């Protein structure tokens, strides 16, 4: 699922596709949610999927509304994703602090790349990380007791 998500991202987001780079986090988050849903509550992908999808939703809303204080709303969205992950984790879903905190680090790195690297770099970097995660995660899941495809 994550490999497919990375390829779809490359096809839909500039410089190849028609969508603005603001769509990247939402598309990546949805790829993680899709991969997690294919496994169920034992998937370690729920944490990153929830955090990145919430953040990506705020980015897309900002793209089309230009709401005052958008930076604050993106931080709120990241927090909402973390709270959803904590809520599911308390109910027995596979969740770890690292699975919730790691995407925040990647969000920060992505913002730096988007603001400082040549156009299109963030699209290729995001797709590459998503595909790499999709290739590495199945082995990690088998090792830590999670099961199912990614």
C-alpha positions in Angstrom: 0.0 0.0 0.0 2.8 2.5 0.9 4.7 1.7 -2.3 1.5 2.4 -4.3 0.9 5.5 -2.3 4.4 6.8 -3.1 3.9 6.2 -6.8 0.4 7.9 -6.7 2.0 10.9 -5.0 4.6 11.2 -7.8 1.8 11.1 -10.4 -0.6 13.5 -8.7 1.7 16.2 -7.2 3.9 18.8 -9.1 6.2 18.7 -10.9 4.6 15.7 -12.7 0.9 16.0 -11.6 -1.6 18.8 -11.2 -1.8 19.1 -7.4 0.2 21.6 -5.3 2.8 20.4 -2.9 0.4 21.2 0.0 -1.4 17.9 -0.9 1.7 15.8 -0.1 1.1 15.2 3.6 -2.6 14.3 3.1 -1.8 11.8 0.3 1.0 10.3 2.4 -1.2 10.1 5.5 -4.0 8.4 3.5 -1.5 5.9 2.1 -0.5 5.1 5.8 -4.1 4.8 6.8 -4.9 2.5 3.9 -1.9 0.3 4.7 -2.9 0.3 8.4 -6.5 -0.5 7.6 -5.4 -3.5 5.5 -3.8 -5.0 8.6 -6.2 -3.9 11.3 -5.6 -2.7 14.9 -2.2 -4.5 15.1 -0.7 -2.3 12.4 2.1 0.0 13.6 1.1 2.4 10.8 -1.9 3.9 12.6 0.2 6.4 14.6 1.9 8.0 11.7 -1.2 7.7 9.5 -3.3 9.6 12.0 -0.8 12.3 12.6 0.2 12.9 9.0 -3.4 12.7 7.8 -4.5 15.3 10.3 -1.6 17.6 9.4 -2.2 17.1 5.7 -5.9 18.0 6.1 -4.9 21.3 7.7 -2.4 22.0 4.9 -5.1 21.4 2.2 -7.7 23.5 4.1 -5.1 26.3 4.3 -4.3 26.0 0.6 -7.9 26.7 -0.3 -9.0 29.0 2.5 -6.0 31.0 3.6 -7.3 31.1 7.2 -5.7 33.6 9.5 -3.3 31.7 11.9 -2.9 28.7 9.6 0.4 27.8 11.3 -1.4 27.5 14.6 -4.1 25.3 13.0 -1.5 22.9 11.5 0.0 22.5 15.0 -3.5 21.8 16.4 -4.1 19.3 13.6 -0.8 17.4 14.5 -2.0 17.4 18.2 -5.4 16.0 17.2 -3.7 13.2 15.2 -1.6 12.5 18.3 -4.7 12.5 20.5 -6.5 10.1 18.2 -3.5 7.8 18.2 -3.4 7.9 22.0 -7.1 7.2 22.2 -6.8 4.1 20.0 -3.6 3.0 21.8 -5.5 3.1 25.1 -8.0 0.7 23.5 -5.4 -1.9 22.5 -4.4 -0.7 19.0 -0.7 -1.0 18.1 0.6 2.4 19.0 3.9 3.6 20.3 5.3 7.0 21.3 7.8 6.7 18.5 5.1 6.0 15.9 3.4 9.2 16.9 6.5 11.4 17.4 8.5 10.3 14.3 6.1 11.8 11.7 6.4 15.1 13.5 10.1 15.0 12.9 9.5 14.2 9.2 6.9 17.0 9.0 9.6 19.5 10.2 12.2 18.1 7.8 9.7 18.3 5.0 8.8 21.9 5.7 12.6 22.7 5.6 13.0 20.9 2.3 9.9 22.6 0.8 11.2 26.0 1.8 14.9 25.6 0.9 15.3 23.0 -1.9 14.6 23.4 -5.6 10.9 23.0 -6.7 9.8 19.3 -6.9 12.4 18.1 -4.4 9.8 17.7 -1.6 7.6 15.6 -3.9 10.4 13.2 -4.8 11.7 13.1 -1.2 8.2 12.4 0.2 7.5 9.7 -2.3 10.9 8.1 -1.7 10.4 8.0 2.1 6.9 6.6 1.7 8.1 3.8 -0.7 11.1 3.1 1.5 8.9 2.7 4.5 6.6 0.4 2.5 9.5 -1.8 1.6 11.1 -1.9 5.2 7.9 -1.9 7.3 6.7 -5.5 6.6 10.0 -7.0 8.0 9.7 -4.7 11.0 6.1 -5.7 11.6 6.9 -9.4 11.5 9.8 -8.8 14.0 7.7 -6.8 16.5 4.6 -9.0 16.3 2.4 -6.9 14.0 1.0 -8.8 11.1 -0.4 -8.0 7.7 0.6 -6.4 4.4 1.8 -2.8 3.9 
